[in-house]
Amino acid sequence: QKEVEQNSGPLSVPEGAIASLNCTYSDRGSQSFFWYRQYSGKSPELIMSIYSNGDKEDGRFTAQLNKASQYVSLLIRDSQPSDSATYLCAVLSGGSNYKLTFGKGTLLTVNP
Amino acid sequence: KAGVTQTPRYLIKTRGQQVTLSCSPISGHRSVSWYQQTPGQGLQFLFEYFSETQRNKGNFPGRFSGRQFSNSRSEMNVSTLELGDSALYLCASSWSGTGGEQYFGPGTRLTVT
């Protein structure tokens, strides 16, 4: 069973702080990794994708990937109350599987 | 570009009935995936279609089926509804032939009574 694991939280940070969200996956053949943000009552929104080891930055968001450790993370700098949401890690299985497996998500609360 | 659309947005059905949900992907996207989301299980993969072919199927009973049309629009059908089928059903489309970078529609909230 190929799995994606995330801490369910809730993770609570003060406004302006760095929020760190973590994810581990079991399928060593995975090549593509994604972070989605889901506000309560809404559908998931793609915020970051990462395909190679290292860091990828987009505005206040940085995704980090370590394939050897099967670990992917998302850092949110200068956290804002509007960042309060559930963050879902998703991993695309290797080979011709075409299946995106999601973690159960981490609930982030940014306190003003 | 218009986003992924799903119809209907809300649905109430009775046990034993069947239901069909519709999804129109982003223009140019040929891959459509369906997911079931519940508070306890999270987002679970149902199936993925590309150019009218089902390429992968999740661990759901045969009551769950789908299809994709030549214009990439997709439908999923659930027959003989059970109470446990109450969930948010999400459709996502992707331009990528490998199924990555998926963009979600607003979902259909199905309630089975």
Interface residues (C-beta under 8 A of the other chain):
Chain A: S32 F34 Y36 K42 S43 P44 E45 L46 S49 L88 A90 L92 S96 N97 Y98 K99 L100 T101 F102 G103 K104 G105
Chain B: S31 S33 Y35 G42 L43 F45 E48 F50 R55 N56 G58 L88 L90 A92 T98 G99 G100 E101 Q102 Y103 F104 G105 P106 G107
